Amino acid sequence: TTAATVDSLIVAAIPSTECAPRPARRRAVAVALVALALTGCTTTVAGSAVRASGGPGPGAVDTSLLDVGNYPTKPAPLGAAGTDAVGRIVEAQRMSNYVTGPWEVDPTLIGQYLSSGLVLKEASALTTISSSDIADIAKQHGFVNGFQSSREDKGRKQLANDVLRFPDAAAATTAATELAGSVAKDPNLTAAGPQPIPGHPEALATGATFAEANSGQVWQLVRSFTPHGPYVLMQSAQTVDGGLDAPAALVAHTLDLQAPLIDQFQATPPSDFPTLPLDPTGLLGRTLPIAPTEAQIYQRATYQPHGTLQLQGNPVRSAKLFTDTGMDVAAFGKTNVYQARDAAAATRIADDFADEVKPTMKAVDGVNGLPASRCMQDTSKSYYCLATADRYAIEVSAGQLPDAKQQVAAQYLMLTAR
Protein backbone atom coordinates (compact mmCIF):
# COMPACT_ATOMS: atom_id res chain seq x y z
CA THR A 1 0.00 0.00 0.00
CA THR A 2 1.44 3.38 -0.97
CA ALA A 3 1.49 6.43 1.21
CA ALA A 4 -1.08 7.96 -1.11
CA THR A 5 -3.49 5.14 -0.38
CA VAL A 6 -3.06 5.52 3.37
CA ASP A 7 -4.15 9.12 3.04
CA SER A 8 -7.84 8.24 2.82
CA LEU A 9 -10.48 6.18 4.60
CA ILE A 10 -10.92 2.56 3.55
CA VAL A 11 -13.41 -0.12 4.48
CA ALA A 12 -12.74 -2.50 7.32
CA ALA A 13 -11.63 -5.92 6.11
CA ILE A 14 -14.37 -8.19 4.80
CA PRO A 15 -14.48 -11.57 6.58
CA SER A 16 -12.66 -14.39 4.81
CA THR A 17 -14.55 -17.20 3.14
CA GLU A 18 -14.01 -20.57 1.52
CA CYS A 19 -15.53 -19.35 -1.74
CA ALA A 20 -13.38 -18.54 -4.76
CA PRO A 21 -12.66 -14.86 -5.55
CA ARG A 22 -15.18 -13.08 -7.75
CA PRO A 23 -13.68 -11.76 -10.99
CA ALA A 24 -13.30 -8.09 -11.69
CA ARG A 25 -16.47 -6.40 -12.91
CA ARG A 26 -17.07 -3.33 -15.00
CA ARG A 27 -17.85 -1.41 -11.82
CA ALA A 28 -14.86 0.22 -10.17
CA VAL A 29 -15.92 -0.80 -6.69
CA ALA A 30 -15.69 -4.49 -7.56
CA VAL A 31 -12.34 -4.02 -9.26
CA ALA A 32 -10.96 -2.31 -6.18
CA LEU A 33 -12.20 -5.05 -3.89
CA VAL A 34 -11.45 -7.96 -6.20
CA ALA A 35 -9.13 -9.60 -3.68
CA LEU A 36 -11.91 -9.58 -1.11
CA ALA A 37 -14.95 -10.02 -3.33
CA LEU A 38 -16.89 -13.24 -3.15
CA THR A 39 -18.60 -15.48 -5.63
CA GLY A 40 -21.60 -17.56 -4.80
CA CYS A 41 -20.99 -21.04 -3.47
CA THR A 42 -23.96 -22.36 -5.42
CA THR A 43 -23.12 -25.62 -7.17
CA THR A 44 -23.14 -25.37 -10.94
CA VAL A 45 -25.22 -28.16 -12.43
CA ALA A 46 -23.53 -29.67 -15.47
CA GLY A 47 -25.34 -30.42 -18.73
CA SER A 48 -27.29 -28.44 -21.28
CA ALA A 49 -30.92 -28.03 -22.19
CA VAL A 50 -32.31 -29.37 -25.46
CA ARG A 51 -34.99 -27.60 -27.45
CA ALA A 52 -38.32 -29.38 -27.52
CA SER A 53 -40.16 -29.75 -30.81
CA GLY A 54 -41.89 -26.56 -31.89
CA GLY A 55 -41.31 -23.54 -29.62
CA PRO A 56 -40.11 -20.01 -30.41
CA GLY A 57 -38.58 -19.23 -33.76
CA PRO A 58 -34.96 -18.19 -34.42
CA GLY A 59 -33.86 -15.09 -32.49
CA ALA A 60 -36.62 -15.36 -29.89
CA VAL A 61 -36.13 -16.23 -26.23
CA ASP A 62 -36.73 -19.92 -25.58
CA THR A 63 -37.30 -20.38 -21.86
CA SER A 64 -37.31 -24.16 -22.26
CA LEU A 65 -33.57 -23.97 -22.96
CA LEU A 66 -32.68 -21.82 -19.97
CA ASP A 67 -30.41 -23.64 -17.53
CA VAL A 68 -30.72 -22.06 -14.08
CA GLY A 69 -28.81 -24.63 -12.03
CA ASN A 70 -29.78 -24.29 -8.38
CA TYR A 71 -30.67 -20.60 -8.58
CA PRO A 72 -34.19 -19.36 -7.71
CA THR A 73 -36.43 -18.02 -10.46
CA LYS A 74 -39.30 -16.48 -8.49
CA PRO A 75 -39.32 -13.01 -6.89
CA ALA A 76 -39.14 -12.93 -3.10
CA PRO A 77 -40.60 -9.86 -1.34
CA LEU A 78 -38.30 -8.34 1.27
CA GLY A 79 -39.26 -6.72 4.53
CA ALA A 80 -37.60 -4.21 6.85
CA ALA A 81 -34.00 -4.05 8.01
CA GLY A 82 -35.05 -5.60 11.32
CA THR A 83 -31.97 -4.60 13.32
CA ASP A 84 -30.07 -1.43 14.05
CA ALA A 85 -26.91 -2.83 12.43
CA VAL A 86 -28.62 -3.63 9.13
CA GLY A 87 -30.54 -0.37 9.23
CA ARG A 88 -27.32 1.61 9.53
CA ILE A 89 -26.07 -0.01 6.34
CA VAL A 90 -29.33 0.65 4.51
CA GLU A 91 -29.27 4.30 5.60
CA ALA A 92 -25.66 4.72 4.45
CA GLN A 93 -26.54 3.13 1.11
CA ARG A 94 -29.36 5.68 0.81
CA MET A 95 -26.91 8.47 1.59
CA SER A 96 -24.82 7.54 -1.48
CA ASN A 97 -27.26 9.43 -3.68
CA TYR A 98 -26.39 12.65 -1.82
CA VAL A 99 -22.60 12.40 -1.80
CA THR A 100 -20.69 14.38 -4.43
CA GLY A 101 -18.56 12.20 -6.68
CA PRO A 102 -15.01 13.41 -7.43
CA TRP A 103 -15.81 13.29 -11.18
CA GLU A 104 -18.33 16.08 -10.56
CA VAL A 105 -15.53 18.19 -9.09
CA ASP A 106 -13.06 17.36 -11.88
CA PRO A 107 -14.20 15.17 -14.83
CA THR A 108 -10.73 13.62 -15.09
CA LEU A 109 -11.21 11.99 -11.66
CA ILE A 110 -12.78 8.74 -12.80
CA GLY A 111 -10.04 6.19 -12.08
CA GLN A 112 -10.25 3.57 -9.37
CA TYR A 113 -9.00 4.88 -6.05
CA LEU A 114 -9.51 2.86 -2.89
CA SER A 115 -12.99 1.34 -3.23
CA SER A 116 -14.47 4.23 -5.26
CA GLY A 117 -17.82 4.04 -3.45
CA LEU A 118 -17.85 2.94 0.16
CA VAL A 119 -20.55 2.46 2.80
CA LEU A 120 -19.31 3.48 6.25
CA LYS A 121 -21.56 1.52 8.58
CA GLU A 122 -19.82 2.31 11.89
CA ALA A 123 -16.76 4.01 13.34
CA SER A 124 -14.68 0.85 12.96
CA ALA A 125 -15.14 1.18 9.18
CA LEU A 126 -12.82 4.17 9.39
CA THR A 127 -9.17 3.28 9.27
CA THR A 128 -6.38 5.10 11.04
CA ILE A 129 -4.82 7.76 8.83
CA SER A 130 -1.11 7.53 9.63
CA SER A 131 -0.92 8.30 13.37
CA SER A 132 -4.30 10.03 13.47
CA ASP A 133 -6.87 7.71 15.00
CA ILE A 134 -9.85 8.79 12.95
CA ALA A 135 -11.99 5.86 14.04
CA ASP A 136 -11.52 6.55 17.75
CA ILE A 137 -12.32 10.23 17.41
CA ALA A 138 -15.45 9.49 15.39
CA LYS A 139 -16.60 6.83 17.85
CA GLN A 140 -16.09 9.11 20.85
CA HIS A 141 -18.51 11.60 19.34
CA GLY A 142 -21.24 9.11 18.41
CA PHE A 143 -20.51 8.49 14.73
CA VAL A 144 -23.71 7.18 13.13
CA ASN A 145 -22.71 6.20 9.59
CA GLY A 146 -21.53 7.72 6.33
CA PHE A 147 -20.46 7.29 2.74
CA GLN A 148 -17.20 7.90 0.89
CA SER A 149 -16.66 8.57 -2.80
CA SER A 150 -13.08 8.49 -4.07
CA ARG A 151 -11.39 8.63 -7.49
CA GLU A 152 -8.06 9.49 -9.11
CA ASP A 153 -6.61 10.77 -12.37
CA LYS A 154 -3.76 8.52 -13.54
CA GLY A 155 -1.68 9.00 -10.43
CA ARG A 156 -1.58 12.81 -10.74
CA LYS A 157 -4.65 13.80 -8.69
CA GLN A 158 -6.66 11.99 -6.03
CA LEU A 159 -9.77 13.02 -4.15
CA ALA A 160 -11.73 11.27 -1.42
CA ASN A 161 -14.98 12.91 -0.34
CA ASP A 162 -16.69 11.62 2.80
CA VAL A 163 -19.94 12.57 4.50
CA LEU A 164 -19.85 11.48 8.14
CA ARG A 165 -23.04 11.64 10.20
CA PHE A 166 -23.11 12.38 13.93
CA PRO A 167 -25.99 12.60 16.44
CA ASP A 168 -26.34 16.37 16.18
CA ALA A 169 -24.64 19.57 15.07
CA ALA A 170 -22.77 20.00 18.37
CA ALA A 171 -21.22 16.53 18.11
CA ALA A 172 -20.28 17.14 14.48
CA THR A 173 -18.61 20.46 15.28
CA THR A 174 -16.56 18.97 18.12
CA ALA A 175 -15.60 15.96 16.02
CA ALA A 176 -14.51 18.14 13.09
CA THR A 177 -12.28 20.21 15.37
CA GLU A 178 -10.60 17.16 16.87
CA LEU A 179 -10.22 15.42 13.54
CA ALA A 180 -8.56 18.47 12.05
CA GLY A 181 -6.24 18.74 15.04
CA SER A 182 -5.13 15.15 14.70
CA VAL A 183 -3.98 15.70 11.11
CA ALA A 184 -1.73 18.57 12.09
CA LYS A 185 0.07 16.23 14.51
CA ASP A 186 0.71 13.52 11.90
CA PRO A 187 4.48 12.80 11.94
CA ASN A 188 4.38 11.36 8.42
CA LEU A 189 3.51 14.74 6.91
CA THR A 190 6.03 17.47 6.16
CA ALA A 191 5.35 21.13 6.91
CA ALA A 192 1.82 20.42 8.04
CA GLY A 193 -0.09 23.57 8.90
CA PRO A 194 -3.43 25.37 8.53
CA GLN A 195 -4.61 25.65 4.93
CA PRO A 196 -7.26 28.16 3.84
CA ILE A 197 -9.96 26.82 1.53
CA PRO A 198 -11.12 29.47 -0.99
CA GLY A 199 -14.66 30.59 -0.26
CA HIS A 200 -15.01 28.31 2.77
CA PRO A 201 -13.73 29.88 5.99
CA GLU A 202 -15.72 27.24 7.92
CA ALA A 203 -13.45 24.47 6.63
CA LEU A 204 -10.84 23.24 9.12
CA ALA A 205 -8.07 22.22 6.74
CA THR A 206 -4.43 21.23 6.94
CA GLY A 207 -1.94 21.42 4.08
CA ALA A 208 1.20 19.31 3.90
CA THR A 209 3.52 17.38 1.65
CA PHE A 210 4.69 13.79 1.78
CA ALA A 211 6.84 11.47 -0.30
CA GLU A 212 5.36 8.23 -1.60
CA ALA A 213 7.13 5.33 0.05
CA ASN A 214 7.95 3.26 -3.03
CA SER A 215 8.53 5.82 -5.77
CA GLY A 216 9.62 8.86 -3.79
CA GLN A 217 6.98 10.88 -5.65
CA VAL A 218 6.18 14.06 -3.70
CA TRP A 219 2.49 14.86 -3.21
CA GLN A 220 0.80 18.08 -2.09
CA LEU A 221 -1.97 17.15 0.34
CA VAL A 222 -4.94 18.97 1.86
CA ARG A 223 -7.21 17.31 4.41
CA SER A 224 -10.33 19.21 5.35
CA PHE A 225 -13.11 18.79 7.93
CA THR A 226 -16.20 20.99 7.73
CA PRO A 227 -19.06 20.77 10.26
CA HIS A 228 -22.38 21.09 8.47
CA GLY A 229 -25.39 20.46 10.67
CA PRO A 230 -25.10 16.88 11.99
CA TYR A 231 -22.50 16.05 9.34
CA VAL A 232 -18.77 16.40 8.97
CA LEU A 233 -17.84 16.93 5.32
CA MET A 234 -14.36 15.47 5.01
CA GLN A 235 -12.06 15.65 2.01
CA SER A 236 -8.58 14.32 1.35
CA ALA A 237 -7.22 15.87 -1.84
CA GLN A 238 -3.72 15.45 -3.17
CA THR A 239 -1.93 16.44 -6.36
CA VAL A 240 1.54 16.13 -7.84
CA ASP A 241 1.48 19.57 -9.45
CA GLY A 242 0.28 23.03 -8.49
CA GLY A 243 1.50 23.26 -4.91
CA LEU A 244 -1.10 23.35 -2.12
CA ASP A 245 -3.36 25.65 -4.15
CA ALA A 246 -4.32 22.73 -6.42
CA PRO A 247 -5.66 20.33 -3.76
CA ALA A 248 -7.20 23.27 -1.87
CA ALA A 249 -9.15 24.16 -5.02
CA LEU A 250 -10.42 20.56 -5.28
CA VAL A 251 -11.65 20.76 -1.69
CA ALA A 252 -13.31 24.14 -2.31
CA HIS A 253 -15.21 22.90 -5.35
CA THR A 254 -16.23 19.73 -3.51
CA LEU A 255 -17.71 21.79 -0.66
CA ASP A 256 -19.52 24.04 -3.16
CA LEU A 257 -21.37 20.95 -4.39
CA GLN A 258 -21.52 18.76 -1.30
CA ALA A 259 -23.05 21.11 1.25
CA PRO A 260 -26.27 21.84 -0.70
CA LEU A 261 -26.50 18.22 -1.87
CA ILE A 262 -26.49 16.65 1.61
CA ASP A 263 -29.12 19.20 2.67
CA GLN A 264 -31.52 17.37 0.33
CA PHE A 265 -31.03 14.05 2.14
CA GLN A 266 -34.00 13.09 4.31
CA ALA A 267 -32.13 11.37 7.10
CA THR A 268 -33.82 8.64 9.09
CA PRO A 269 -33.76 8.97 12.90
CA PRO A 270 -31.42 6.25 14.24
CA SER A 271 -34.23 4.88 16.38
CA ASP A 272 -36.08 4.04 13.16
CA PHE A 273 -33.18 2.25 11.44
CA PRO A 274 -34.68 -1.24 12.07
CA THR A 275 -37.86 -0.19 10.23
CA LEU A 276 -36.13 0.93 7.03
CA PRO A 277 -37.37 -1.09 4.04
CA LEU A 278 -34.77 -3.29 2.40
CA ASP A 279 -36.50 -2.97 -0.95
CA PRO A 280 -38.38 0.34 -1.27
CA THR A 281 -38.88 -0.01 -5.04
CA GLY A 282 -39.56 -3.75 -5.21
CA LEU A 283 -36.71 -4.31 -7.67
CA LEU A 284 -34.34 -5.95 -5.20
CA GLY A 285 -36.92 -8.66 -4.56
CA ARG A 286 -36.82 -9.40 -8.29
CA THR A 287 -33.02 -9.55 -8.35
CA LEU A 288 -31.09 -12.79 -7.84
CA PRO A 289 -30.46 -12.81 -4.07
CA ILE A 290 -27.11 -13.00 -2.37
CA ALA A 291 -26.65 -14.34 1.15
CA PRO A 292 -25.81 -11.73 3.82
CA THR A 293 -22.64 -13.67 4.69
CA GLU A 294 -21.52 -13.51 1.06
CA ALA A 295 -22.53 -9.94 0.23
CA GLN A 296 -20.21 -6.99 0.05
CA ILE A 297 -21.23 -3.85 1.87
CA TYR A 298 -22.70 -2.17 -1.22
CA GLN A 299 -24.83 -5.19 -2.20
CA ARG A 300 -28.34 -6.22 -1.11
CA ALA A 301 -29.49 -2.70 -1.97
CA THR A 302 -31.16 -0.51 -4.54
CA TYR A 303 -29.72 2.82 -5.64
CA GLN A 304 -31.02 5.91 -7.35
CA PRO A 305 -29.11 7.04 -10.46
CA HIS A 306 -26.58 9.23 -8.66
CA GLY A 307 -25.90 6.58 -6.04
CA THR A 308 -25.47 4.01 -8.81
CA LEU A 309 -22.76 6.17 -10.37
CA GLN A 310 -20.68 5.68 -7.22
CA LEU A 311 -20.32 2.02 -8.28
CA GLN A 312 -19.54 2.52 -11.96
CA GLY A 313 -16.20 2.06 -13.70
CA ASN A 314 -16.61 5.32 -15.63
CA PRO A 315 -19.21 7.47 -13.87
CA VAL A 316 -18.95 10.28 -16.44
CA ARG A 317 -19.82 7.88 -19.24
CA SER A 318 -22.50 6.14 -17.19
CA ALA A 319 -24.11 9.43 -16.13
CA LYS A 320 -24.89 10.29 -19.75
CA LEU A 321 -26.02 6.73 -20.45
CA PHE A 322 -28.38 6.65 -17.48
CA THR A 323 -29.86 10.02 -18.40
CA ASP A 324 -30.35 9.04 -22.04
CA THR A 325 -32.00 5.72 -21.12
CA GLY A 326 -34.14 6.93 -18.21
CA MET A 327 -32.43 4.55 -15.79
CA ASP A 328 -34.13 5.37 -12.51
CA VAL A 329 -33.18 2.55 -10.11
CA ALA A 330 -30.54 -0.18 -9.95
CA ALA A 331 -30.53 -3.25 -7.72
CA PHE A 332 -27.33 -4.97 -6.58
CA GLY A 333 -27.74 -8.54 -5.40
CA LYS A 334 -26.03 -11.64 -6.72
CA THR A 335 -26.54 -9.97 -10.08
CA ASN A 336 -27.03 -6.31 -10.98
CA VAL A 337 -30.29 -5.12 -12.54
CA TYR A 338 -30.78 -1.68 -14.09
CA GLN A 339 -34.33 -0.43 -14.70
CA ALA A 340 -34.55 1.67 -17.86
CA ARG A 341 -37.29 3.64 -19.58
CA ASP A 342 -38.28 0.78 -21.88
CA ALA A 343 -36.92 -2.33 -23.58
CA ALA A 344 -34.98 -0.36 -26.20
CA ALA A 345 -33.30 1.69 -23.46
CA ALA A 346 -32.36 -1.47 -21.54
CA THR A 347 -30.74 -2.85 -24.69
CA ARG A 348 -28.79 0.37 -25.03
CA ILE A 349 -27.46 -0.01 -21.47
CA ALA A 350 -26.33 -3.58 -22.15
CA ASP A 351 -24.72 -2.52 -25.44
CA ASP A 352 -22.85 0.34 -23.78
CA PHE A 353 -21.61 -1.87 -20.93
CA ALA A 354 -20.35 -4.38 -23.52
CA ASP A 355 -18.57 -1.65 -25.47
CA GLU A 356 -16.95 -0.39 -22.27
CA VAL A 357 -15.30 -3.73 -21.45
CA LYS A 358 -14.63 -4.84 -25.05
CA PRO A 359 -11.01 -3.56 -25.11
CA THR A 360 -10.02 -5.84 -22.20
CA MET A 361 -12.23 -8.90 -22.78
CA LYS A 362 -12.86 -11.45 -25.50
CA ALA A 363 -16.27 -12.76 -26.54
CA VAL A 364 -17.39 -16.29 -25.61
CA ASP A 365 -20.67 -18.13 -26.09
CA GLY A 366 -23.78 -16.44 -24.71
CA VAL A 367 -26.65 -17.98 -22.76
CA ASN A 368 -28.47 -20.81 -24.51
CA GLY A 369 -32.08 -19.76 -25.05
CA LEU A 370 -31.29 -16.01 -24.79
CA PRO A 371 -30.07 -15.07 -28.28
CA ALA A 372 -29.41 -11.43 -27.38
CA SER A 373 -27.25 -12.28 -24.36
CA ARG A 374 -23.48 -11.97 -24.54
CA CYS A 375 -20.64 -13.23 -22.38
CA MET A 376 -16.99 -12.25 -22.26
CA GLN A 377 -13.80 -13.49 -20.63
CA ASP A 378 -11.06 -11.30 -19.19
CA THR A 379 -7.35 -12.02 -18.91
CA SER A 380 -7.78 -13.62 -15.48
CA LYS A 381 -10.23 -16.10 -17.05
CA SER A 382 -13.18 -14.57 -15.24
CA TYR A 383 -16.50 -14.13 -16.99
CA TYR A 384 -18.86 -11.23 -17.51
CA CYS A 385 -22.32 -11.57 -19.05
CA LEU A 386 -25.03 -9.15 -20.13
CA ALA A 387 -28.65 -9.61 -21.14
CA THR A 388 -31.98 -7.82 -21.05
CA ALA A 389 -35.50 -8.66 -19.93
CA ASP A 390 -38.01 -6.12 -21.17
CA ARG A 391 -37.02 -2.78 -19.56
CA TYR A 392 -34.26 -4.31 -17.42
CA ALA A 393 -30.55 -4.69 -18.18
CA ILE A 394 -28.85 -7.65 -16.46
CA GLU A 395 -25.17 -7.67 -15.45
CA VAL A 396 -23.41 -10.78 -14.12
CA SER A 397 -19.86 -11.68 -13.15
CA ALA A 398 -18.56 -15.09 -12.09
CA GLY A 399 -15.45 -17.21 -11.97
CA GLN A 400 -16.93 -19.98 -14.14
CA LEU A 401 -18.79 -19.52 -17.41
CA PRO A 402 -21.54 -22.08 -16.66
CA ASP A 403 -22.24 -20.31 -13.36
CA ALA A 404 -22.41 -16.90 -15.05
CA LYS A 405 -24.84 -18.25 -17.64
CA GLN A 406 -27.04 -19.87 -15.00
CA GLN A 407 -27.23 -16.59 -13.09
CA VAL A 408 -28.31 -14.75 -16.25
CA ALA A 409 -30.93 -17.39 -17.04
CA ALA A 410 -32.34 -17.37 -13.50
CA GLN A 411 -32.35 -13.57 -13.43
CA TYR A 412 -34.23 -13.39 -16.71
CA LEU A 413 -36.92 -15.74 -15.42
CA MET A 414 -37.17 -13.85 -12.14
CA LEU A 415 -37.72 -10.55 -13.93
CA THR A 416 -40.32 -11.99 -16.30
CA ALA A 417 -42.16 -14.08 -13.69
CA ARG A 418 -45.85 -13.31 -13.32
Secondary structure, DSSP 8 states (H G I E B T S, - for coil): --HHHHTS---------SS-B----SSHHHHHTTTT-B--------------SS-S-TTS--GGG---TT---S-----B--SHHHHHHHHHHHHGGGS--HHHH-TT--EEEEEEEEEE-SGGGS--BTTB-HHHHHHHTT--EEEEEEEEETTTEEEEEEEEE-SSHHHHHHHHHHHHHHHHT-TTSEEEEE---TT-TT-EEEEEEEE-TTT--EEEEEEEEEEETTEEEEEEEEESSSTTHHHHHHHHHHHHHHHHHHTT-----GGGGGGSBS-TTS-GGGS----TTT--TT-SEEE-HHHHHTT-SSHHHHHHHHHHHT--EEEESSSEEEE-SSHHHHHHHHHHHHHHHGGG-EEE---TT-TT-EEEE-TTS-EEEEEEETTEEEEEEESSHHHHHHHHHHHHHHHH--
